């Protein structure tokens, strides 16, 4: 695979991007509906996958950052400077507006990271002289995690040593309100949240993450759907009347079908955990995209009126990460065909941050000539 070169030095700086670009990538609207799942194959392969929804085309591309790259934190804040660290493990994934920040990706050791919108519940600290040397902005946590660690256990141990802060973005008068999914090749999976009560690291016990409310709220809400199951219901007799189920899918009757975060969480738990076992990693990737298809949001299905400007959330792209073969897969709104990148091969072939265009265009395979 050929990579086009970024016109940036190996030491990544975000400061030149400015608040306007930051506002676009973070979004000024509250309509963000990402859904993440974790699928597991019988051969031990673990495949986290997710959708990315925004209210506009965020122009994501695939950025690869090799080991040895120097990164300075607090890069989007022109008034602040954090600490500089050296990337231990090369990594790649999807960014936005050509910014050198991975919002979803995997490193050479098979560690996966995903940032999902967490508006209303995300609370981050502020930069001070006391925490400057350990401060990481909420939008750049993926670079720090993927560049430094190989396992969830390492991430869990290291998170208390840093201060996650919010970089104020003037154009939206806010910070990037994320929470985070982290999964490794052993199958360990966590959800990382920063709220008014501080840092919370949840074990991802049901293989799903969506958006707000917090993860433990979603687990409680699952109890409302405890009677749902994948098997069709059988006929029952009420009084003297025999009641037959209506066709297929009766075991899931009552499963919420709307696009709200709580409903998507319940639906994703049902689909991800009821899926038939996948034999291999490739089978699990195939299955992951099929499950994620159930969360594909077409333009117009979700709308928000912002002072006369109508914004519609839609699925920008979807990804799946084979943590065993260390292969990153994705498809986009236009490019419905799944594309892949061998992470280790990609990051070992470059000497500085490098990008490829993610969107490859919509194609139709015309088979008329075969008749």
N, C-alpha and C positions, 0 to 999 in steps of 0.2 A: 504494500500500500504506500502511495506517495503522499507525503505531508507537505502542505504549503507552510511557509515560515511566517511567524509573527514578527512584526517590526518592533520587538521589545528585547531588551537585554536579558541575560539569564537571571538577573536579580529582578524579581517581579515587583513592580510598583503600581498601585491602583490610583494614586493621587491625581494623575493627569486626567482621569476619566471625568471627574467633576460631579456635582450633585444632580445635574439634569439626567445624565446617563444612568446614574444610580436610581433616580426616581422611576425611570422607565423600566429598569430590570426588576425593581422591587414591586412596582405597581402601586397606584394610588387608590385602588379599589379593593373592596372586601370580597369580591366574588372569585375565590380561588378554591378549587375542588379536587385536590390531588388524592390519589388512592394508592397505597402500597401494600404488597403482599409478600410472603415468603413461601416458596414451594420447595419440596424436598423429594429427591429421587431415591429409588431403592438401592442404587449404587453408592449412596452417601453424598451425592452432589446437592448443594444448597443453592437455590436460585432466588434471590430477591428481585422483585420487579415493581414498577410503579408507573402511574400516569402523571403527566405534568399539565396542569390546566392554568391558563391565564386569560385575561380579558383582552388581550392583544397579541400579535405575533412578536414574541420576545427575541426572535432571530437567534436561537440557540445554535451553537456549533460545538464540535468535539475538540476540546483542548487537552493536550498531553503535556505533562510536566515531568521531566526526567529527574532521577536522583542527582543530588548535588546542587540543585537550584536553590538560590538564596531567596527567601521570602520575608518581607517585613510586614508585620501585622498593622492593623488600623489604616490600611491603605486607602480607603475611601474617604477618610476624614482629613481634609487638607490642613487642619490645625493641630493634628496629633500625630505622634509616631510611637509605635509599640516596640516590640523586640524582633530581632532577626533570627531566623532559624534555617537550617539546611535540610532540604528534603532527603530523607533516608530511603524512602521507597517511591519509585516513580509511579505516577498515577494518571488517569485520564477520565474524562466524562463530559457531560453536557454543561455548558455555561450559558450566558445570555449576553447579547449585544457586544460580543467580542471581549468581554471582561475576563481576566485570568482568574476566575473563581469557579470551582466545580460545585454545582448544586446537586449533582447526581453522578456517581462514578465509582470506580474501583481501582485499587492499587495492585502492584505486582505480586502481592502476597495473598490476593483474593479477599481483601477487606473491602466491604461495600459501605457507601455512605449516601444518604439521601436527605435533602432538606425539604420540608413540607410546611405550608403556610399554617400559622398558629395564632391568627389575629385575635385580640381580645384577652388572651391568656398569657402570651409571652411577655415576660418582664426581664429586662437585662439591666446590669449595673452601668455606672458611668466611669469614664477614665479619670483616674486621679494619679498624683505623683506616687502614691503608695502601691498602685496596682499596674502601673504602666508597663513594667517589665514582665508582666504575665497576662496582659490584656489581648484578647482576640475578639474581633467584631462578630456579631451574629451571622453575617452573610459570608464570612470567610472561614468558618469552623471546619468546613469540608476539606479545605486545603491542609489545615493543620493536622486533622485526624488521619487523612489518607497519606500524607507525607511522612508521618512519624510512627505509625503503629501497624502491627500485623494482625492483631487479634482483638476481639471485643474485650477480653480480660484486660489487655493493656490499656485500651481506651477507658474502660471503667475506672481503672486505678489512676489514670492521669488527669481525668476531667476536674477533680477537685483542686488540682494544682494551678489551674488557669482561671482568669476572670473573664467571663463572656460579657461584653459590653455592647451597647447599642450605638451605632454610628448614626448621628442625626442627619437626616436628609432634608434640606431646606424645602425642596420642591414638593414634598409630601408631608412635611412637618412631622416626621415619624422615623422609626427605625425599621429594620427588616424583621418582622415577627415570625420566626421559624421555630419549629421543633424538628427533631432529627431521628432518622432510622439508621442503625449501624448493625451489620451482619457480617460474620466471618465464615471461612471455609469449614469450620467445625460444626456449624449450625447454630452457634450462639448468636442471639439477636436481642437488641435492646432498643428502647425508645428513650431519647434524651430530651428532657423538657426543663426550661427555666421559667418559673412563675413567680408570683409575689412571695411565695414561700421558699424560694431558692431552687437549687438544682435537684431534680428528680431523675433517677435512672430506673426505668421500668424494664423488667424482662418482658420481651414480646411473646407472651404465652399463647396467643391465638393467631400469630403469623400475619397480623394486619396492622396498618396505621393509616389514619386519614387526617383530619384536621381537628380543630377545637370541637368540644371541650377537651380537657386533659385525658390521657390514656386510661387512667383508673376509672374515670367517669364512664368511658365507653364499655369497660369490662362490667361495670354494674348494670349498665343499660342492656347488656346482652341477656340478662336474666328475664327481661320482658319477652324474649323469643325462645325460651328454653324448650318449648314443645315442638319447634320446627325440626324437620329431619328430611333427609334426601329421599327416603322410600315413599312411594305412593301410599296414601291412606286406603284402608279397606272399607267395605260397606259396613254400616252399623244399623241396628234396629232401634227406633225410638217409638215406644208404645207398640203399635201394630204396623208401623210404617218402616219399610226398609229404605235406607238412604244410600244411594250409590254416589261415589265421588265423581266429580266432573273431570274426565280425561286424565292427562298426565300432570305431574308437578303438584299434586294435592298435599304432599308432605310439607311443602314450602308455602302453602297458602297463608297469607298474612305477612310474608317477607316484604319489608318496605322497599319500594321501587323508586323513590325520588332521589334527587341529587344532593340532599343535605349530608353533612359530614356524619351524623349519627346513623342515618339510613345506609350510607355507603359502607360504613364500618360493619354493620350487621350483615349486609349483603356480601361483602368481601370475606368475612369470616365463614359464611355459609359456603361460598363457592370455592375458596382456597382450601378449606379443610374437608370438603365433600368430594373433591376431585379424585378420580381414580388414580392409583399409584403410578407414577412415571418410572420407567425402568432405568433410564440413563439421564445424564445431564442435558443432552440435546432434547430428549423427550420432555424434560421438565421445562426447558426454555419454550418449547412449542406449546406446552400446556399453560405456561405463564401468560403468554400473549393471548391465548384463547380466553383465559379468565379476565384479563385486563380489557378485552373487547367489550365485556359487559359493563364497563365503566367509561367507555368512550362517549364523550359529550359533544353532540353536534352544535354548530353555531346557531344561536337563537334559543336554545332550550333553557339557558340561564341568562337572565338579563338584570342589569342594575342601571337606574337612571341617576346620573350624576350631574345635576344642574342642567338638564336638557340633553346631555351627552349619554347615549345608551351604550353600555359596555356589555358584551356577551362572553361569558366564560366558555371555553372550548378546549378540547384536548390537543395541545401543541405537539406532544410526543409521548411515547411510552418506551420504557426500557426494561431489559432483563439482564442480570449479571450472573454468569456461570462462575461461581467462586472456586470451582475445582480446576477447570481448564483455563480460568482467568480470561474469559472472553466477554466483552461487553456488546450487547445487542440492543438495537433500537429501531423504531420506525417513527415516522413523523406524520403530521396532519396531511401533507401532500404525498409523501413517499410511504405508501402503505406496505411495500415490500420490506421485510426485516433485513437490516444490514448489521455487520459484525466487525469488531476490531479485536485482535489478539493483543491484550494489554501489555504483556511482557515484551512481545516483539516490537510493539510500537514505541514504548518508552526507552527501550534499549537501543533503538536506532536513531535517536535524536540527542542533541547536546544542549538544546535550549527549548523553552516553551514553544509549542507548535500547535497549529490548529488545522482542521479540515472542515469544509462546509458540511453541515449535517443534512440539510434539505437537498434531496436529489431529484425532486420532481415527480409528478404523477405519470405513471405509465400503464398502458393497457396492452396485454398480449393478445393480438388478433390471430385466431386459429382458423379463420375461414378457409385458408388455402389447404388445410388438411383434409377437406372433403372433396 
